[in-house]
Amino acid sequence: MDYDEPVLTTAMWVSAHIRRCLSLGIPAILVRRGDEKAGTVLIKWNRFSAGCQVLSPSRNAQGRRVWIARAGAEPAPEADTDAYIARQIGRDPDVWVLEIEDMQGRYDLGEPIN
């Protein structure tokens, strides 16, 4: 594990990420609040007519956080991504859901997406 990576509570990370997006003119909405300290974050990246993707965190072989595009690598209809998110909430009630509305494709998570 990489001990140089700062450890933030989930609530702090979500709050900072929302502020970062809004400062770039990209709407970011907290759809669901989970466990304040350690809940998993799902990002619903909504590109409207281009479809949606769900990103969830993981760790690479070096222990660094990366994000995985779930429910398929390509954007999917919003109803499909909402169904995926609902299944994840059913499995883990501590999950957070953050929706990024990005019609112009400008969103940059700031961390690798696989």
N, C-alpha and C positions, 0 to 999 in steps of 0.2 A: 504494500500500500504506500502511496505517496503522501508522506506526512507534511509536505510543504503546501498542500492544497488547503485553503481555509475551510473550516467547518462552520456552516451556517444552519440555523434552524430552518425548517421548511417555510415557516411564516416569513422569516426575514428574506429568504431567497425569492419567494413569490412577490413580496412587496417591492423589492429592489428591481425585479425583472419587469413588473408592471410599470414602475416609474421610468425605467430605461426605454421601454417600448413607447410610452406616451411622449417622452422627450424627443423621440424620433418621428412623432406623428403617426404612430401605428397603434390603433385601438387594441387594448388588452383588458379583458374583463375576467374577474374572478367569478367563475360559474359555481364552484363548490369548494368549500373550506373543509380540509381534513385535519388530521392530527397536527397540532402547532409545531411540534418539535421534529417529528420524523416521518410524517406522511409522505407517500410517493406523489409526485406531480405528474399529471398527464397534461400535455399541451395539445389543444385542438387548434391546429393551424388551418384556419378557414380562408380559402382563396376564392370563395363564392362560386362563380360559374366554372372555375378551374378545378373545383373539388376541395376536399379537406384531407388532412393527414393528422394522425395522432402520434405524438412523440412521447416516449417514456424513457426515463434514465436507466442506464446500466453502467457497468465498469468494464474497461478493456483489460488486457493482460497485464498492463502496468499499474492497474488500480485507479486509473483516471476516469472521471465520469465522461461518458459519451451518451448520445441520445439515439434511440432506435426508432425508426419509422414503423409503427405497428399497423396491423390490418392491411398489409400490402405496402410495397415501396412507392406505388403511384397514388396520387390523390384519388379519393373515392367520393361518392355522393355523401352529402351531409348526414342523411338518415343512417347510412352504414357506419359512419364514424360515431354517431350518437349511440347506436346500438352497441358498438364495441365498448364505448366508455361506460354505458350502463352495466354491461357484464362485468367490467373491472370493478366498479363500485360495489356490485353484488358480492364479489370475492374479497374486497378490501374496503371496508367502510371508512378507513382513514385517508383515502386518496383525495388529493386536491385536483381540481380541473380548472385550467386557465385557457381561455379562448383568445387567440390572436386573430384579429380580422385584418387580412392583408390582401386586398384586391389587386394591388399593384406588384406583388411579389418582392417587396423590399425587406421582409423580416429576416433578421440574422440572429439566430439563437446565441451566438457567441461561444458555442462549444460544438465539438464535432457531432455530425448526424450520420449514422450508418444505416 
